[in-house]
Amino acid sequence: MKCFVTGASGFIGSNLVNELLARGHRVKALLRSGTTERGKRGQNFERVTGDLLDRRLLERELAGCDWCFHAAASYQLWMRNYAPMYAVNVEGTRNVLAAAALAGCQKIVYTSTVGCIGLPREVDGKITPATESEPLAADQLSCDYKRSKFQAEGVALELFRKNGLPVIIVNPSAPVGPGDGKPTPTGQIIVDFLNRRLPAYLDTGLNWVHVRDVAVGHILAAEKGQPGSRYILGNQQGNWTMQQTLAVLAKITGLPAPKKKMPYWFAMRVAEVSEGIAYFTGKAPQATLAGVRMARHKMWFDPSKAIRELGLPQTPPEQAFADAVGWFRANGYVKRS
């Protein structure tokens, strides 16, 4: 298949390009001007320079493509001005999907997030991981990133319902592994651990999944997914508390895990100060209010549907963390011995 991929320089997108090429597909990748192609030199795919807001470019470059993977997004938990995030995540999605429809793409896979799915329910102290059908309450849209992605998912579903677009939505949980160049906020946890910059932790939880499984899940969605459906791309054994996560990192690296649990009220004060400083300096804050608010909940999810219907692989999360640690060390992210 000839595949058009947006966000090809990002964490998920770059791994997706790798997996598509490994399977013999042809790839045309949309890259922003000035984007660093870490690990992409020498790979045999077609590069297109442009952005998601250029509808004419998208229509021209998508012509002749069989599959479209829209993985590009603005993923930041703090910005001085969030208007560019909404432009990229919402209007950019509308542009890509409309151009893919005009090109007659057989399948369109849109990369959403588990942040668009309702939080798991807790009954008598026991948490039941959420599935794709868990409704999302308005008060759970706790930051602009989640709100913009929720609106973008709405665009995708609207185009499916009204125009019959063959759109499949995938909702990755918390991917880890090689190639997290930015790094993402979750990858930053590993980098901070390696550099001994985690004096304490919050009592939260995430569903960890190998980024390679997420990339393969995109391809499986194009092959087997039902248009209009959502699929959580996660790991059934990956619902860990932060304390469990740090214990795994300690075992992999031989470094001690932080033992202090930070109270939420203190984390909120730290984030308020960090964001105040960031507003004047323009540099990203060390802690964000959005991140602390999300950490109040254990974001545990059930990927059974993707395993059952798509055959989503289930690489052990411990391997995902080992691969991530090895990649960060090999690529100069560790500043301390």
Residue, then its C-alpha position, 0 to 999 in steps of 0.5 A: m500500500k502507498c501510505f501517507v503519514t503525518g507526524a512522521s518525526g514524532f514518537i509514534g509517527s517515526n515508529l509507525v514509518n519504521e513498521l510500515l517500511a519493514r512490512g514493504h509498504r511505500v511511505k510518503a511522510l509529511l514533515r514540517s520545515g526544519t524538523t529534525e529527522r532523528g534516526k531517519r537518514g537513509q530510510n527509503f520514504e518520500r518526504v513532503t515539507g509542509d504543515l497541516l493547515d495547508r489544505r491544497l498541499l494536503e490534497r495534492e500530496l495525498a492523491g494516489c495514496d491508499w492509506c492515510f495515518h494522521a498521527a501529527a498533533s501538538y502535545q504540550l501541557w503548557m503554552r503561553n497561547y493555546a490557539p496554535m494547539y487548537a489550530v493544529n489538533v482540530e483544524g489540522t485534523r479536519n484538513v487531513l481527513a477531508a484531503a484523504a477523503l478527496a484522494g479516495c483513501q481506503k482507510i484513514v487511521y486517526t491517532s487520538t488519545v486515551g485522554c478522550i475516554g472516560l476515566p476508570r471507575e473505582v468501587d470499594g477501593k478497586i479500580t476497573p480499567a476503562t474501555e472504549s465505551e466509558p463516557l467522558a465527563a466534561d470535568q475530565l477534560s482537564c487541560d487544553y491538550k485533552r480538549s483539543k484532541f476531544q474536539a478533533e476526535g469529534v471531527a473524525l466521527e462527524l466525517f464518518r457519520k455524515n460523509g461515510l469516511p473510512v475513519i478508524i480511531v486509535n487511542p494510545s495510552a502511555p507509549v514508551g520505548p526507543g525514538d522519543g526524541k522530544p521527549t514526550p511528557t511520559g518519556q521525560i519521567i524516564v529521563d528525569f529518573l536517569n538524571r536523578r531529578l525525581p526527588a519524589y513522586l505523585d500517587t498516580g497511575l498510567n497504562w504503559v505500552h511499548v511504542r512499537d506495539v502502538a505503531v503496529g496497532h495503527i497498521l492493524a487498524a488499517e488492515k482489520g479495523q471497523p470504520g467509526s470504531r475506537y481502539i485503545l492501544g495499550n497493554q493489559q499488564g501495563n496498568w501500574t502505579m507510579q511507585q511500581t513504575l519507578a521500582v521497575l526503572a530501579k531494577i533495570t538501571g540499578l539506580p535507587a527509586p525515590k521513596k517520598k510521595m509528594p502531596y497533591w497540594f504541594a505539587m499544585r503549588v510547585a506547578e503554579v510557581s513553575e508556570g508563573i516563571a515560565y510565563f515570563t521566561g518563555k521556557a517550558p515549566q518544570a511542572t505543569l498544572a495540567g500534569v498535576r491535575m491529570a495525576r490525581h487519577k489512575m489512568w488505567f485502561d483495558p485494550s481487550k477490544a484491540i487485542r481481540e479484533l486487531g491482534l494488538p501485540q502485547t510486549p511486556p511493559e518491562q521490555a518497553f522501559a528497558d528499550a527506552v532506557g537503552w535509547f535515552r542512554a545511547n542518544g545523549y539524554v543522560k547527563r550523570s553517570 
